[in-house]
Amino acid sequence: TNGLPSASGFSVAMSRLSVLLLGPFLIGSALSISFNLPVNSRKCLREEIHKDVLVTGEYEITEQPNTKTNLKITDSSGHILYTRDDASKGKFAFTTEDYDMFEVCFESKLPMGTGRVNDQLVILDMKHGVEAKNYEEIAKVEKLKPLEVELRRLEDLSESIVNDFAYMKKREEEMRDTNESTNTRVLYFSIFSMCCLIGLATWQVFYLRRFFKAKKLIE
């Protein structure tokens, strides 16, 4: 050998490097949670997601006799992105059309007079962005080598981070414009208030002067 690393070794190194450098940005891109869902109750999870982002998820709900559990995913406008009646186990996927707050709701229903039923265990694994993409499937379709797959993953990660920073910069500019607008309004209001006070004080002086003259208290 000539001492150079093999393609597979370089791929592993690139993968480790991507985890070390970009791992902190991926903390919020995956959600894995489990909770108990009492009968005849409703529990919802909310998350803010950027525009044009792929969201995938898997869920599993323990079955209880005579219990029906419905799953519904909506945006802040109430648009239904995914719904499933009598859900027990499955997957879902959708792409966001705008930056919004999305809500995943599980609702358990039990007919009256059925008796006592134990809580259901809900397991939800939801991913979005780069973590939601199936790079193994992409490699098969596009016939990519392992190194090319890692480079594609790094490219997508970099693009996601750039988009996040661009969004934060936009929000910062919007907040700065809002603060400047608020400061300008406060300044104008202060000037208006001072003019009103000066006008009122002047009117009081002339009024009292006429009053005292009418009472012949002053010349």
N, C-alpha and C positions, 0 to 999 in steps of 0.2 A: 504493500500500500504506500501512497505518497504522503500519508499523515493528515489528509483532509478528512473532515467528518462526512459520514455517509448521509444520503438524503433522509433516511429514516431518523438518524440521530439528530440531524439539523431540524427536522420537523418537531421532534420532541422538545428540543431546546427552544424553538420558536414558541411552542405551546406553553412551556413553563414561563418564558419571558412575557408572553401576553397575559398570563394569569397574574404575574407579579406587578406589571406595569398598569394593567387595565382592570385588574380585579376589583379595586375599590369602587369603580364606576358601575359595576354589575350587581351591587348589593341589592338595589331597588328594582332590578329587572326580573326577579323571580319571587314568587310568593308560594310558600308551602305551609299549609295550616290545617289543623284538625280541631274540631269543637263538637260539643254535644248540642243537639237540637231537640228541645222538649216538644211534645205533641201539641198541636194547635198553636204553634208559635212561628215567628218569622225572624230570621237573622240575615243581615246584609253586610257585605264587605265593600268598601269604596276605595278606589285608587285613581289618581290622576295619571293620564297617559298622553303622550304627544301625538301629533298628527301623523297619519300614514305609517302607523306602527302595527306590525302583526302581533296578535295576541292569541295564545293557545292555552288550553287548560284540560286537565283531567280531574274527574270527581268520582267519588265512591261514597255511597250512603248505605249504612246497614239497614236491612229490612226489618220491619216490625209488623206483626199481624194487623190487618185492616188499616194500616197507616199509608197515606198517600203523600209523597213529597214532590213538590214542584220546584223547578229551577228556572230563574229568569234573569237575564242580563240586559240592562238598559243603560242609556246615557242620561245626561242631566235634563234633556228635553223629553224624556219618556219613551224614546224610540227603542223598540225591542231588537236587540242584536242576536239574542239566542234565547230560546225557551224550550222547556221539556217538562211535560206532565208525567207524573208518576216516575220520576227519575230514580235510578238506583246506581248506575255506573255508566260512564261514557266520556266523550271528549267534545270539545268545542273549539272553534277558531273563528276569528273575525279580524278585519283591518279597520283601524280607526280612521274616520274622515276628518277629524279636527281634534285639537287639544281640548280635552273634556274630562269630566269626572264620571267614571263608570262604576256601576253598582251591580254586584252579584248577590242575588237574594235566594235563599232557601226557605221554603214555607211548608210546614208539616200540617196535615189535616187528618183528623180522626173523627169518625161519626160519633154522635152523642150516644151514650149508653153502652159503649163498647167495653168499658172497664179500664183499669189501670194498664198503661203501656210504658215500657222503659224508653228513655231518651235514645234518639238515633245518633250515631257517630258519623259525622261528615268529614271527609278528607278531600281537600282541594289543593291541587298543584297547578298554579297558573304562571305562565311565563310570557314575556313580551319583548319585542325588539330582537336583538341578536340571539338571545337565549332561546327564543321561540323557533328559530330556523333549524331545520333538519339538514345539517351539512352532509351527513352520510347520504341522504337522498339526492342532494345537489351534486355530490361527487359522482354518484351512479349515473345521473341524467346527463351531466356535462362531461363525464369521463375525466375527472380531475385526479391528479396524483395527490398523495398525502400532503406534500409540501404546498401544493397549490390550494388545497383546502384550508390549510392553516393561514396562508396569505389572504385568502378570501375572507376568512373569519376576522383576521386582524384589520383588513380593510373596512369591513362592516362595523367593527368595534370603533375604529377611528372615526368613521362617518357619524356613528351614533354619538360619540363624545363631542365632536364638532357641533352637531345639531343641538346638543344639550347646552353647550357654552353659548351658542348663538341665541338660544331661547332665553337663557339667563341674562345675556346682554340686552336683549329686547325688553325684558321685564324691568331691568335696571333703568333703561332709557324711559320707559313708560312711568316708572315711579318718580324719576327725576323730573319729568315734565309735569307730573301731577303735583309734586312738591313746589315747583316753580310757579305753577298756576295758582296753587293755594296761597303761596306767599304773596303773589301779586294781588289777589283778591283781599287778603288781610290788610295789605298796605293801603289799597284804595278805600277799604272800609274804615281804617284808622283815620285816613285823611278826611273822609266824609264825616266821621264822628267828631273830629276836632273842629271842622267848619261849623257843624251844628252847635257844638258847645260854645264856640266863639260868638256865633250869631245869637244864641240864647242869652249869653252873658251881656252882649251889647244891648239887646232888647230890654233886659231887666234894668240895666243902668238908665236908659232913656225913660223907661216906664216909671221907675222910682223917682227920677228927677222931676218928671211932670207931676207925679203924685205929691211930692213934697212942696213943689211950687204952688200946686192947687191948695194945699193946706197952709200955705204961707210959712212953711218951716225953713225955707231957704230962699235967698234972693234970686 
